[in-house]
Amino acid sequence: MQPKFTTVRGWCDLTGMGRTNTFAALARGDLTAIKQGAKTLIDVDAGLAWLNSLPRARYHRPAVAA
């Protein structure tokens, strides 16, 4: 069972996102967080829903040299 809230470090460990991108997402309002004293706690369910709403990555096959 995953926690309802996690620290920034916990979020980065859970998702593989870096701290810079995490704080950028918080600043844009993409991630929801609360403050507990000096600690920032990210709403895990809302954050995972946001990640799942992002478009799928598309990759192209490299051109084959003739």
PDBQT receptor file of N, H, CA, C and O in Angstrom, charges set to zero:
ATOM      1  N   MET A   1       0.856  -1.184   0.000  1.00  0.00    +0.000 N 
ATOM      2  CA  MET A   1       0.000   0.000   0.000  1.00  0.00    +0.000 C 
ATOM      3  C   MET A   1       0.897   1.240   0.000  1.00  0.00    +0.000 C 
ATOM      4  O   MET A   1       1.818   1.348   0.809  1.00  0.00    +0.000 OA
ATOM      5  N   GLN A   2       0.626   2.153  -0.894  1.00  0.00    +0.000 N 
ATOM      6  H   GLN A   2      -0.123   2.066  -1.551  1.00  0.00    +0.000 HD
ATOM      7  CA  GLN A   2       1.432   3.366  -0.958  1.00  0.00    +0.000 C 
ATOM      8  C   GLN A   2       0.819   4.450  -0.079  1.00  0.00    +0.000 C 
ATOM      9  O   GLN A   2      -0.392   4.465   0.144  1.00  0.00    +0.000 OA
ATOM     10  N   PRO A   3       1.653   5.351   0.417  1.00  0.00    +0.000 N 
ATOM     11  CA  PRO A   3       1.142   6.415   1.281  1.00  0.00    +0.000 C 
ATOM     12  C   PRO A   3       0.337   7.434   0.493  1.00  0.00    +0.000 C 
ATOM     13  O   PRO A   3       0.480   7.540  -0.725  1.00  0.00    +0.000 OA
ATOM     14  N   LYS A   4      -0.504   8.180   1.184  1.00  0.00    +0.000 N 
ATOM     15  H   LYS A   4      -0.619   8.095   2.173  1.00  0.00    +0.000 HD
ATOM     16  CA  LYS A   4      -1.286   9.246   0.551  1.00  0.00    +0.000 C 
ATOM     17  C   LYS A   4      -0.382  10.419   0.164  1.00  0.00    +0.000 C 
ATOM     18  O   LYS A   4      -0.575  11.033  -0.885  1.00  0.00    +0.000 OA
ATOM     19  N   PHE A   5       0.594  10.726   1.002  1.00  0.00    +0.000 N 
ATOM     20  H   PHE A   5       0.751  10.227   1.855  1.00  0.00    +0.000 HD
ATOM     21  CA  PHE A   5       1.538  11.808   0.742  1.00  0.00    +0.000 C 
ATOM     22  C   PHE A   5       2.954  11.272   0.887  1.00  0.00    +0.000 C 
ATOM     23  O   PHE A   5       3.203  10.330   1.639  1.00  0.00    +0.000 OA
ATOM     24  N   THR A   6       3.877  11.886   0.155  1.00  0.00    +0.000 N 
ATOM     25  H   THR A   6       3.675  12.651  -0.457  1.00  0.00    +0.000 HD
ATOM     26  CA  THR A   6       5.279  11.528   0.266  1.00  0.00    +0.000 C 
ATOM     27  C   THR A   6       6.144  12.777   0.125  1.00  0.00    +0.000 C 
ATOM     28  O   THR A   6       5.712  13.796  -0.414  1.00  0.00    +0.000 OA
ATOM     29  N   THR A   7       7.358  12.674   0.617  1.00  0.00    +0.000 N 
ATOM     30  H   THR A   7       7.708  11.846   1.055  1.00  0.00    +0.000 HD
ATOM     31  CA  THR A   7       8.304  13.775   0.497  1.00  0.00    +0.000 C 
ATOM     32  C   THR A   7       8.750  13.917  -0.953  1.00  0.00    +0.000 C 
ATOM     33  O   THR A   7       8.465  13.056  -1.785  1.00  0.00    +0.000 OA
ATOM     34  N   VAL A   8       9.442  14.998  -1.246  1.00  0.00    +0.000 N 
ATOM     35  H   VAL A   8       9.673  15.698  -0.570  1.00  0.00    +0.000 HD
ATOM     36  CA  VAL A   8       9.985  15.189  -2.593  1.00  0.00    +0.000 C 
ATOM     37  C   VAL A   8      10.945  14.046  -2.918  1.00  0.00    +0.000 C 
ATOM     38  O   VAL A   8      10.906  13.504  -4.022  1.00  0.00    +0.000 OA
ATOM     39  N   ARG A   9      11.792  13.680  -1.981  1.00  0.00    +0.000 N 
ATOM     40  H   ARG A   9      11.824  14.120  -1.084  1.00  0.00    +0.000 HD
ATOM     41  CA  ARG A   9      12.710  12.557  -2.204  1.00  0.00    +0.000 C 
ATOM     42  C   ARG A   9      11.938  11.265  -2.471  1.00  0.00    +0.000 C 
ATOM     43  O   ARG A   9      12.296  10.498  -3.366  1.00  0.00    +0.000 OA
ATOM     44  N   GLY A  10      10.877  11.026  -1.692  1.00  0.00    +0.000 N 
ATOM     45  H   GLY A  10      10.587  11.649  -0.966  1.00  0.00    +0.000 HD
ATOM     46  CA  GLY A  10      10.054   9.839  -1.897  1.00  0.00    +0.000 C 
ATOM     47  C   GLY A  10       9.396   9.834  -3.262  1.00  0.00    +0.000 C 
ATOM     48  O   GLY A  10       9.302   8.789  -3.906  1.00  0.00    +0.000 OA
ATOM     49  N   TRP A  11       8.936  11.006  -3.712  1.00  0.00    +0.000 N 
ATOM     50  H   TRP A  11       9.012  11.855  -3.189  1.00  0.00    +0.000 HD
ATOM     51  CA  TRP A  11       8.314  11.134  -5.030  1.00  0.00    +0.000 C 
ATOM     52  C   TRP A  11       9.327  10.821  -6.131  1.00  0.00    +0.000 C 
ATOM     53  O   TRP A  11       9.026  10.104  -7.085  1.00  0.00    +0.000 OA
ATOM     54  N   CYS A  12      10.515  11.365  -5.980  1.00  0.00    +0.000 N 
ATOM     55  H   CYS A  12      10.759  11.947  -5.205  1.00  0.00    +0.000 HD
ATOM     56  CA  CYS A  12      11.571  11.118  -6.968  1.00  0.00    +0.000 C 
ATOM     57  C   CYS A  12      11.922   9.626  -7.019  1.00  0.00    +0.000 C 
ATOM     58  O   CYS A  12      12.110   9.069  -8.100  1.00  0.00    +0.000 OA
ATOM     59  N   ASP A  13      12.008   8.992  -5.864  1.00  0.00    +0.000 N 
ATOM     60  H   ASP A  13      11.855   9.445  -4.986  1.00  0.00    +0.000 HD
ATOM     61  CA  ASP A  13      12.287   7.553  -5.811  1.00  0.00    +0.000 C 
ATOM     62  C   ASP A  13      11.151   6.743  -6.435  1.00  0.00    +0.000 C 
ATOM     63  O   ASP A  13      11.394   5.768  -7.146  1.00  0.00    +0.000 OA
ATOM     64  N   LEU A  14       9.920   7.150  -6.167  1.00  0.00    +0.000 N 
ATOM     65  H   LEU A  14       9.723   7.942  -5.590  1.00  0.00    +0.000 HD
ATOM     66  CA  LEU A  14       8.743   6.423  -6.665  1.00  0.00    +0.000 C 
ATOM     67  C   LEU A  14       8.602   6.536  -8.177  1.00  0.00    +0.000 C 
ATOM     68  O   LEU A  14       8.266   5.556  -8.842  1.00  0.00    +0.000 OA
ATOM     69  N   THR A  15       8.856   7.725  -8.727  1.00  0.00    +0.000 N 
ATOM     70  H   THR A  15       9.129   8.521  -8.186  1.00  0.00    +0.000 HD
ATOM     71  CA  THR A  15       8.549   7.976 -10.134  1.00  0.00    +0.000 C 
ATOM     72  C   THR A  15       9.764   8.033 -11.047  1.00  0.00    +0.000 C 
ATOM     73  O   THR A  15       9.636   7.864 -12.260  1.00  0.00    +0.000 OA
ATOM     74  N   GLY A  16      10.923   8.265 -10.485  1.00  0.00    +0.000 N 
ATOM     75  H   GLY A  16      11.027   8.402  -9.500  1.00  0.00    +0.000 HD
ATOM     76  CA  GLY A  16      12.107   8.442 -11.314  1.00  0.00    +0.000 C 
ATOM     77  C   GLY A  16      12.288   9.881 -11.787  1.00  0.00    +0.000 C 
ATOM     78  O   GLY A  16      13.245  10.182 -12.500  1.00  0.00    +0.000 OA
ATOM     79  N   MET A  17      11.383  10.768 -11.397  1.00  0.00    +0.000 N 
ATOM     80  H   MET A  17      10.605  10.523 -10.817  1.00  0.00    +0.000 HD
ATOM     81  CA  MET A  17      11.532  12.184 -11.740  1.00  0.00    +0.000 C 
ATOM     82  C   MET A  17      12.665  12.775 -10.918  1.00  0.00    +0.000 C 
ATOM     83  O   MET A  17      12.918  12.343  -9.794  1.00  0.00    +0.000 OA
ATOM     84  N   GLY A  18      13.339  13.756 -11.478  1.00  0.00    +0.000 N 
ATOM     85  H   GLY A  18      13.134  14.107 -12.391  1.00  0.00    +0.000 HD
ATOM     86  CA  GLY A  18      14.377  14.457 -10.740  1.00  0.00    +0.000 C 
ATOM     87  C   GLY A  18      13.787  15.570  -9.892  1.00  0.00    +0.000 C 
ATOM     88  O   GLY A  18      12.630  15.953 -10.065  1.00  0.00    +0.000 OA
ATOM     89  N   ARG A  19      14.595  16.085  -8.972  1.00  0.00    +0.000 N 
ATOM     90  H   ARG A  19      15.535  15.773  -8.831  1.00  0.00    +0.000 HD
ATOM     91  CA  ARG A  19      14.139  17.167  -8.090  1.00  0.00    +0.000 C 
ATOM     92  C   ARG A  19      13.779  18.427  -8.878  1.00  0.00    +0.000 C 
ATOM     93  O   ARG A  19      12.775  19.074  -8.585  1.00  0.00    +0.000 OA
ATOM     94  N   THR A  20      14.589  18.774  -9.870  1.00  0.00    +0.000 N 
ATOM     95  H   THR A  20      15.405  18.247 -10.108  1.00  0.00    +0.000 HD
ATOM     96  CA  THR A  20      14.334  19.986 -10.644  1.00  0.00    +0.000 C 
ATOM     97  C   THR A  20      12.991  19.899 -11.358  1.00  0.00    +0.000 C 
ATOM     98  O   THR A  20      12.200  20.840 -11.305  1.00  0.00    +0.000 OA
ATOM     99  N   ASN A  21      12.726  18.771 -12.030  1.00  0.00    +0.000 N 
ATOM    100  H   ASN A  21      13.369  18.007 -12.073  1.00  0.00    +0.000 HD
ATOM    101  CA  ASN A  21      11.444  18.598 -12.725  1.00  0.00    +0.000 C 
ATOM    102  C   ASN A  21      10.286  18.507 -11.746  1.00  0.00    +0.000 C 
ATOM    103  O   ASN A  21       9.183  18.960 -12.052  1.00  0.00    +0.000 OA
ATOM    104  N   THR A  22      10.515  17.937 -10.585  1.00  0.00    +0.000 N 
ATOM    105  H   THR A  22      11.411  17.569 -10.336  1.00  0.00    +0.000 HD
ATOM    106  CA  THR A  22       9.467  17.848  -9.568  1.00  0.00    +0.000 C 
ATOM    107  C   THR A  22       9.071  19.238  -9.088  1.00  0.00    +0.000 C 
ATOM    108  O   THR A  22       7.883  19.551  -9.003  1.00  0.00    +0.000 OA
ATOM    109  N   PHE A  23      10.064  20.078  -8.772  1.00  0.00    +0.000 N 
ATOM    110  H   PHE A  23      11.028  19.824  -8.842  1.00  0.00    +0.000 HD
ATOM    111  CA  PHE A  23       9.749  21.432  -8.311  1.00  0.00    +0.000 C 
ATOM    112  C   PHE A  23       9.156  22.277  -9.432  1.00  0.00    +0.000 C 
ATOM    113  O   PHE A  23       8.328  23.150  -9.169  1.00  0.00    +0.000 OA
ATOM    114  N   ALA A  24       9.559  22.038 -10.667  1.00  0.00    +0.000 N 
ATOM    115  H   ALA A  24      10.231  21.329 -10.880  1.00  0.00    +0.000 HD
ATOM    116  CA  ALA A  24       8.955  22.747 -11.799  1.00  0.00    +0.000 C 
ATOM    117  C   ALA A  24       7.484  22.354 -11.935  1.00  0.00    +0.000 C 
ATOM    118  O   ALA A  24       6.638  23.212 -12.184  1.00  0.00    +0.000 OA
ATOM    119  N   ALA A  25       7.173  21.069 -11.776  1.00  0.00    +0.000 N 
ATOM    120  H   ALA A  25       7.861  20.372 -11.573  1.00  0.00    +0.000 HD
ATOM    121  CA  ALA A  25       5.784  20.601 -11.846  1.00  0.00    +0.000 C 
ATOM    122  C   ALA A  25       4.963  21.177 -10.697  1.00  0.00    +0.000 C 
ATOM    123  O   ALA A  25       3.792  21.509 -10.882  1.00  0.00    +0.000 OA
ATOM    124  N   LEU A  26       5.556  21.298  -9.528  1.00  0.00    +0.000 N 
ATOM    125  H   LEU A  26       6.507  21.028  -9.379  1.00  0.00    +0.000 HD
ATOM    126  CA  LEU A  26       4.862  21.930  -8.399  1.00  0.00    +0.000 C 
ATOM    127  C   LEU A  26       4.582  23.395  -8.702  1.00  0.00    +0.000 C 
ATOM    128  O   LEU A  26       3.489  23.885  -8.418  1.00  0.00    +0.000 OA
ATOM    129  N   ALA A  27       5.552  24.101  -9.276  1.00  0.00    +0.000 N 
ATOM    130  H   ALA A  27       6.440  23.703  -9.507  1.00  0.00    +0.000 HD
ATOM    131  CA  ALA A  27       5.378  25.524  -9.592  1.00  0.00    +0.000 C 
ATOM    132  C   ALA A  27       4.302  25.743 -10.645  1.00  0.00    +0.000 C 
ATOM    133  O   ALA A  27       3.570  26.732 -10.591  1.00  0.00    +0.000 OA
ATOM    134  N   ARG A  28       4.203  24.814 -11.613  1.00  0.00    +0.000 N 
ATOM    135  H   ARG A  28       4.798  24.012 -11.656  1.00  0.00    +0.000 HD
ATOM    136  CA  ARG A  28       3.161  24.925 -12.659  1.00  0.00    +0.000 C 
ATOM    137  C   ARG A  28       1.789  24.523 -12.135  1.00  0.00    +0.000 C 
ATOM    138  O   ARG A  28       0.775  24.830 -12.761  1.00  0.00    +0.000 OA
ATOM    139  N   GLY A  29       1.745  23.846 -11.002  1.00  0.00    +0.000 N 
ATOM    140  H   GLY A  29       2.569  23.596 -10.493  1.00  0.00    +0.000 HD
ATOM    141  CA  GLY A  29       0.480  23.354 -10.466  1.00  0.00    +0.000 C 
ATOM    142  C   GLY A  29       0.127  21.964 -10.964  1.00  0.00    +0.000 C 
ATOM    143  O   GLY A  29      -0.985  21.489 -10.734  1.00  0.00    +0.000 OA
ATOM    144  N   ASP A  30       1.061  21.303 -11.644  1.00  0.00    +0.000 N 
ATOM    145  H   ASP A  30       1.964  21.688 -11.831  1.00  0.00    +0.000 HD
ATOM    146  CA  ASP A  30       0.803  19.943 -12.125  1.00  0.00    +0.000 C 
ATOM    147  C   ASP A  30       0.775  18.943 -10.969  1.00  0.00    +0.000 C 
ATOM    148  O   ASP A  30       0.004  17.983 -10.991  1.00  0.00    +0.000 OA
ATOM    149  N   LEU A  31       1.604  19.169  -9.978  1.00  0.00    +0.000 N 
ATOM    150  H   LEU A  31       2.230  19.948  -9.960  1.00  0.00    +0.000 HD
ATOM    151  CA  LEU A  31       1.628  18.335  -8.772  1.00  0.00    +0.000 C 
ATOM    152  C   LEU A  31       1.001  19.116  -7.630  1.00  0.00    +0.000 C 
ATOM    153  O   LEU A  31       1.148  20.335  -7.543  1.00  0.00    +0.000 OA
ATOM    154  N   THR A  32       0.305  18.407  -6.761  1.00  0.00    +0.000 N 
ATOM    155  H   THR A  32       0.185  17.417  -6.831  1.00  0.00    +0.000 HD
ATOM    156  CA  THR A  32      -0.328  19.009  -5.596  1.00  0.00    +0.000 C 
ATOM    157  C   THR A  32       0.480  18.641  -4.360  1.00  0.00    +0.000 C 
ATOM    158  O   THR A  32       0.856  17.484  -4.173  1.00  0.00    +0.000 OA
ATOM    159  N   ALA A  33       0.740  19.628  -3.525  1.00  0.00    +0.000 N 
ATOM    160  H   ALA A  33       0.435  20.568  -3.677  1.00  0.00    +0.000 HD
ATOM    161  CA  ALA A  33       1.516  19.378  -2.316  1.00  0.00    +0.000 C 
ATOM    162  C   ALA A  33       0.959  20.182  -1.152  1.00  0.00    +0.000 C 
ATOM    163  O   ALA A  33       0.237  21.162  -1.334  1.00  0.00    +0.000 OA
ATOM    164  N   ILE A  34       1.311  19.748   0.030  1.00  0.00    +0.000 N 
ATOM    165  H   ILE A  34       1.898  18.952   0.178  1.00  0.00    +0.000 HD
ATOM    166  CA  ILE A  34       1.001  20.469   1.262  1.00  0.00    +0.000 C 
ATOM    167  C   ILE A  34       2.314  20.704   1.990  1.00  0.00    +0.000 C 
ATOM    168  O   ILE A  34       3.320  20.062   1.689  1.00  0.00    +0.000 OA
ATOM    169  N   LYS A  35       2.306  21.614   2.938  1.00  0.00    +0.000 N 
ATOM    170  H   LYS A  35       1.488  22.136   3.182  1.00  0.00    +0.000 HD
ATOM    171  CA  LYS A  35       3.483  21.861   3.759  1.00  0.00    +0.000 C 
ATOM    172  C   LYS A  35       3.208  21.362   5.172  1.00  0.00    +0.000 C 
ATOM    173  O   LYS A  35       2.151  21.628   5.744  1.00  0.00    +0.000 OA
ATOM    174  N   GLN A  36       4.171  20.640   5.722  1.00  0.00    +0.000 N 
ATOM    175  H   GLN A  36       5.030  20.424   5.257  1.00  0.00    +0.000 HD
ATOM    176  CA  GLN A  36       4.137  20.223   7.122  1.00  0.00    +0.000 C 
ATOM    177  C   GLN A  36       5.408  20.791   7.734  1.00  0.00    +0.000 C 
ATOM    178  O   GLN A  36       6.468  20.168   7.684  1.00  0.00    +0.000 OA
ATOM    179  N   GLY A  37       5.290  21.968   8.304  1.00  0.00    +0.000 N 
ATOM    180  H   GLY A  37       4.429  22.474   8.345  1.00  0.00    +0.000 HD
ATOM    181  CA  GLY A  37       6.474  22.684   8.750  1.00  0.00    +0.000 C 
ATOM    182  C   GLY A  37       7.301  23.064   7.535  1.00  0.00    +0.000 C 
ATOM    183  O   GLY A  37       6.791  23.703   6.614  1.00  0.00    +0.000 OA
ATOM    184  N   ALA A  38       8.566  22.682   7.521  1.00  0.00    +0.000 N 
ATOM    185  H   ALA A  38       8.980  22.163   8.270  1.00  0.00    +0.000 HD
ATOM    186  CA  ALA A  38       9.439  22.974   6.387  1.00  0.00    +0.000 C 
ATOM    187  C   ALA A  38       9.352  21.909   5.306  1.00  0.00    +0.000 C 
ATOM    188  O   ALA A  38       9.883  22.094   4.211  1.00  0.00    +0.000 OA
ATOM    189  N   LYS A  39       8.691  20.798   5.599  1.00  0.00    +0.000 N 
ATOM    190  H   LYS A  39       8.260  20.648   6.489  1.00  0.00    +0.000 HD
ATOM    191  CA  LYS A  39       8.646  19.663   4.686  1.00  0.00    +0.000 C 
ATOM    192  C   LYS A  39       7.525  19.804   3.665  1.00  0.00    +0.000 C 
ATOM    193  O   LYS A  39       6.396  20.143   4.021  1.00  0.00    +0.000 OA
ATOM    194  N   THR A  40       7.833  19.546   2.396  1.00  0.00    +0.000 N 
ATOM    195  H   THR A  40       8.750  19.271   2.107  1.00  0.00    +0.000 HD
ATOM    196  CA  THR A  40       6.846  19.520   1.322  1.00  0.00    +0.000 C 
ATOM    197  C   THR A  40       6.396  18.082   1.122  1.00  0.00    +0.000 C 
ATOM    198  O   THR A  40       7.222  17.192   0.921  1.00  0.00    +0.000 OA
ATOM    199  N   LEU A  41       5.087  17.852   1.176  1.00  0.00    +0.000 N 
ATOM    200  H   LEU A  41       4.416  18.576   1.339  1.00  0.00    +0.000 HD
ATOM    201  CA  LEU A  41       4.530  16.516   0.988  1.00  0.00    +0.000 C 
ATOM    202  C   LEU A  41       3.650  16.511  -0.255  1.00  0.00    +0.000 C 
ATOM    203  O   LEU A  41       2.694  17.281  -0.353  1.00  0.00    +0.000 OA
ATOM    204  N   ILE A  42       3.975  15.647  -1.193  1.00  0.00    +0.000 N 
ATOM    205  H   ILE A  42       4.752  15.022  -1.114  1.00  0.00    +0.000 HD
ATOM    206  CA  ILE A  42       3.271  15.568  -2.469  1.00  0.00    +0.000 C 
ATOM    207  C   ILE A  42       2.138  14.558  -2.373  1.00  0.00    +0.000 C 
ATOM    208  O   ILE A  42       2.308  13.473  -1.817  1.00  0.00    +0.000 OA
ATOM    209  N   ASP A  43       0.978  14.923  -2.919  1.00  0.00    +0.000 N 
ATOM    210  H   ASP A  43       0.840  15.805  -3.370  1.00  0.00    +0.000 HD
ATOM    211  CA  ASP A  43      -0.184  14.030  -2.986  1.00  0.00    +0.000 C 
ATOM    212  C   ASP A  43       0.108  12.959  -4.029  1.00  0.00    +0.000 C 
ATOM    213  O   ASP A  43       0.136  13.247  -5.225  1.00  0.00    +0.000 OA
ATOM    214  N   VAL A  44       0.324  11.728  -3.582  1.00  0.00    +0.000 N 
ATOM    215  H   VAL A  44       0.301  11.494  -2.610  1.00  0.00    +0.000 HD
ATOM    216  CA  VAL A  44       0.760  10.640  -4.458  1.00  0.00    +0.000 C 
ATOM    217  C   VAL A  44      -0.311  10.289  -5.494  1.00  0.00    +0.000 C 
ATOM    218  O   VAL A  44      -0.004  10.177  -6.681  1.00  0.00    +0.000 OA
ATOM    219  N   ASP A  45      -1.556  10.115  -5.065  1.00  0.00    +0.000 N 
ATOM    220  H   ASP A  45      -1.806  10.206  -4.101  1.00  0.00    +0.000 HD
ATOM    221  CA  ASP A  45      -2.620   9.721  -6.002  1.00  0.00    +0.000 C 
ATOM    222  C   ASP A  45      -2.814  10.764  -7.097  1.00  0.00    +0.000 C 
ATOM    223  O   ASP A  45      -2.934  10.418  -8.272  1.00  0.00    +0.000 OA
ATOM    224  N   ALA A  46      -2.846  12.041  -6.714  1.00  0.00    +0.000 N 
ATOM    225  H   ALA A  46      -2.749  12.323  -5.760  1.00  0.00    +0.000 HD
ATOM    226  CA  ALA A  46      -3.019  13.109  -7.706  1.00  0.00    +0.000 C 
ATOM    227  C   ALA A  46      -1.809  13.183  -8.634  1.00  0.00    +0.000 C 
ATOM    228  O   ALA A  46      -1.961  13.406  -9.835  1.00  0.00    +0.000 OA
ATOM    229  N   GLY A  47      -0.621  12.999  -8.089  1.00  0.00    +0.000 N 
ATOM    230  H   GLY A  47      -0.498  12.818  -7.113  1.00  0.00    +0.000 HD
ATOM    231  CA  GLY A  47       0.588  13.040  -8.900  1.00  0.00    +0.000 C 
ATOM    232  C   GLY A  47       0.658  11.904  -9.899  1.00  0.00    +0.000 C 
ATOM    233  O   GLY A  47       1.041  12.111 -11.050  1.00  0.00    +0.000 OA
ATOM    234  N   LEU A  48       0.289  10.698  -9.469  1.00  0.00    +0.000 N 
ATOM    235  H   LEU A  48      -0.023  10.530  -8.534  1.00  0.00    +0.000 HD
ATOM    236  CA  LEU A  48       0.295   9.560 -10.391  1.00  0.00    +0.000 C 
ATOM    237  C   LEU A  48      -0.775   9.719 -11.462  1.00  0.00    +0.000 C 
ATOM    238  O   LEU A  48      -0.570   9.312 -12.606  1.00  0.00    +0.000 OA
ATOM    239  N   ALA A  49      -1.916  10.305 -11.105  1.00  0.00    +0.000 N 
ATOM    240  H   ALA A  49      -2.083  10.635 -10.176  1.00  0.00    +0.000 HD
ATOM    241  CA  ALA A  49      -2.960  10.565 -12.103  1.00  0.00    +0.000 C 
ATOM    242  C   ALA A  49      -2.442  11.551 -13.146  1.00  0.00    +0.000 C 
ATOM    243  O   ALA A  49      -2.701  11.382 -14.337  1.00  0.00    +0.000 OA
ATOM    244  N   TRP A  50      -1.712  12.582 -12.708  1.00  0.00    +0.000 N 
ATOM    245  H   TRP A  50      -1.503  12.720 -11.740  1.00  0.00    +0.000 HD
ATOM    246  CA  TRP A  50      -1.131  13.541 -13.641  1.00  0.00    +0.000 C 
ATOM    247  C   TRP A  50      -0.136  12.848 -14.567  1.00  0.00    +0.000 C 
ATOM    248  O   TRP A  50      -0.178  13.052 -15.781  1.00  0.00    +0.000 OA
ATOM    249  N   LEU A  51       0.754  12.035 -14.013  1.00  0.00    +0.000 N 
ATOM    250  H   LEU A  51       0.789  11.869 -13.028  1.00  0.00    +0.000 HD
ATOM    251  CA  LEU A  51       1.723  11.319 -14.848  1.00  0.00    +0.000 C 
ATOM    252  C   LEU A  51       1.023  10.424 -15.866  1.00  0.00    +0.000 C 
ATOM    253  O   LEU A  51       1.435  10.359 -17.024  1.00  0.00    +0.000 OA
ATOM    254  N   ASN A  52      -0.027   9.740 -15.442  1.00  0.00    +0.000 N 
ATOM    255  H   ASN A  52      -0.362   9.792 -14.501  1.00  0.00    +0.000 HD
ATOM    256  CA  ASN A  52      -0.765   8.849 -16.347  1.00  0.00    +0.000 C 
ATOM    257  C   ASN A  52      -1.514   9.611 -17.429  1.00  0.00    +0.000 C 
ATOM    258  O   ASN A  52      -1.870   9.030 -18.454  1.00  0.00    +0.000 OA
ATOM    259  N   SER A  53      -1.761  10.902 -17.221  1.00  0.00    +0.000 N 
ATOM    260  H   SER A  53      -1.472  11.374 -16.388  1.00  0.00    +0.000 HD
ATOM    261  CA  SER A  53      -2.475  11.702 -18.221  1.00  0.00    +0.000 C 
ATOM    262  C   SER A  53      -1.542  12.254 -19.301  1.00  0.00    +0.000 C 
ATOM    263  O   SER A  53      -2.012  12.768 -20.316  1.00  0.00    +0.000 OA
ATOM    264  N   LEU A  54      -0.237  12.154 -19.094  1.00  0.00    +0.000 N 
ATOM    265  H   LEU A  54       0.145  11.737 -18.269  1.00  0.00    +0.000 HD
ATOM    266  CA  LEU A  54       0.718  12.683 -20.072  1.00  0.00    +0.000 C 
ATOM    267  C   LEU A  54       0.696  11.840 -21.343  1.00  0.00    +0.000 C 
ATOM    268  O   LEU A  54       0.395  10.648 -21.291  1.00  0.00    +0.000 OA
ATOM    269  N   PRO A  55       1.012  12.451 -22.482  1.00  0.00    +0.000 N 
ATOM    270  CA  PRO A  55       0.999  11.681 -23.734  1.00  0.00    +0.000 C 
ATOM    271  C   PRO A  55       2.102  10.629 -23.750  1.00  0.00    +0.000 C 
ATOM    272  O   PRO A  55       3.161  10.800 -23.144  1.00  0.00    +0.000 OA
ATOM    273  N   ARG A  56       1.830   9.555 -24.447  1.00  0.00    +0.000 N 
ATOM    274  H   ARG A  56       0.971   9.416 -24.939  1.00  0.00    +0.000 HD
ATOM    275  CA  ARG A  56       2.818   8.488 -24.607  1.00  0.00    +0.000 C 
ATOM    276  C   ARG A  56       3.990   8.990 -25.434  1.00  0.00    +0.000 C 
ATOM    277  O   ARG A  56       3.822   9.819 -26.328  1.00  0.00    +0.000 OA
ATOM    278  N   ALA A  57       5.162   8.488 -25.133  1.00  0.00    +0.000 N 
ATOM    279  H   ALA A  57       5.298   7.814 -24.407  1.00  0.00    +0.000 HD
ATOM    280  CA  ALA A  57       6.353   8.836 -25.908  1.00  0.00    +0.000 C 
ATOM    281  C   ALA A  57       6.279   8.134 -27.255  1.00  0.00    +0.000 C 
ATOM    282  O   ALA A  57       5.841   6.987 -27.345  1.00  0.00    +0.000 OA
ATOM    283  N   ARG A  58       6.707   8.823 -28.290  1.00  0.00    +0.000 N 
ATOM    284  H   ARG A  58       7.063   9.755 -28.217  1.00  0.00    +0.000 HD
ATOM    285  CA  ARG A  58       6.744   8.236 -29.636  1.00  0.00    +0.000 C 
ATOM    286  C   ARG A  58       8.175   8.255 -30.126  1.00  0.00    +0.000 C 
ATOM    287  O   ARG A  58       8.873   9.263 -30.018  1.00  0.00    +0.000 OA
ATOM    288  N   TYR A  59       8.591   7.154 -30.652  1.00  0.00    +0.000 N 
ATOM    289  H   TYR A  59       8.023   6.335 -30.740  1.00  0.00    +0.000 HD
ATOM    290  CA  TYR A  59       9.950   7.026 -31.160  1.00  0.00    +0.000 C 
ATOM    291  C   TYR A  59       9.895   6.591 -32.608  1.00  0.00    +0.000 C 
ATOM    292  O   TYR A  59       8.995   5.854 -33.010  1.00  0.00    +0.000 OA
ATOM    293  N   HIS A  60      10.841   7.041 -33.377  1.00  0.00    +0.000 N 
ATOM    294  H   HIS A  60      11.571   7.640 -33.050  1.00  0.00    +0.000 HD
ATOM    295  CA  HIS A  60      10.929   6.680 -34.793  1.00  0.00    +0.000 C 
ATOM    296  C   HIS A  60      12.107   5.739 -34.973  1.00  0.00    +0.000 C 
ATOM    297  O   HIS A  60      13.141   5.872 -34.318  1.00  0.00    +0.000 OA
ATOM    298  N   ARG A  61      11.931   4.812 -35.852  1.00  0.00    +0.000 N 
ATOM    299  H   ARG A  61      11.091   4.705 -36.384  1.00  0.00    +0.000 HD
ATOM    300  CA  ARG A  61      13.027   3.905 -36.167  1.00  0.00    +0.000 C 
ATOM    301  C   ARG A  61      14.146   4.696 -36.852  1.00  0.00    +0.000 C 
ATOM    302  O   ARG A  61      13.883   5.561 -37.687  1.00  0.00    +0.000 OA
ATOM    303  N   PRO A  62      15.381   4.393 -36.495  1.00  0.00    +0.000 N 
ATOM    304  CA  PRO A  62      16.478   5.096 -37.180  1.00  0.00    +0.000 C 
ATOM    305  C   PRO A  62      16.555   4.672 -38.628  1.00  0.00    +0.000 C 
ATOM    306  O   PRO A  62      16.235   3.536 -38.977  1.00  0.00    +0.000 OA
ATOM    307  N   ALA A  63      16.984   5.595 -39.465  1.00  0.00    +0.000 N 
ATOM    308  H   ALA A  63      17.244   6.518 -39.181  1.00  0.00    +0.000 HD
ATOM    309  CA  ALA A  63      17.135   5.294 -40.891  1.00  0.00    +0.000 C 
ATOM    310  C   ALA A  63      18.258   4.284 -41.065  1.00  0.00    +0.000 C 
ATOM    311  O   ALA A  63      19.292   4.363 -40.402  1.00  0.00    +0.000 OA
ATOM    312  N   VAL A  64      18.043   3.350 -41.949  1.00  0.00    +0.000 N 
ATOM    313  H   VAL A  64      17.203   3.286 -42.488  1.00  0.00    +0.000 HD
ATOM    314  CA  VAL A  64      19.037   2.337 -42.233  1.00  0.00    +0.000 C 
ATOM    315  C   VAL A  64      19.957   2.843 -43.344  1.00  0.00    +0.000 C 
ATOM    316  O   VAL A  64      19.497   3.224 -44.421  1.00  0.00    +0.000 OA
ATOM    317  N   ALA A  65      21.254   2.840 -43.070  1.00  0.00    +0.000 N 
ATOM    318  H   ALA A  65      21.628   2.530 -42.195  1.00  0.00    +0.000 HD
ATOM    319  CA  ALA A  65      22.208   3.287 -44.076  1.00  0.00    +0.000 C 
ATOM    320  C   ALA A  65      22.297   2.259 -45.195  1.00  0.00    +0.000 C 
ATOM    321  O   ALA A  65      22.346   1.057 -44.934  1.00  0.00    +0.000 OA
ATOM    322  N   ALA A  66      22.317   2.722 -46.430  1.00  0.00    +0.000 N 
ATOM    323  H   ALA A  66      22.277   3.699 -46.642  1.00  0.00    +0.000 HD
ATOM    324  CA  ALA A  66      22.344   1.808 -47.571  1.00  0.00    +0.000 C 
ATOM    325  C   ALA A  66      23.761   1.492 -47.977  1.00  0.00    +0.000 C 
ATOM    326  O   ALA A  66      23.979   0.735 -48.923  1.00  0.00    +0.000 OA
TER     327      ALA A  66
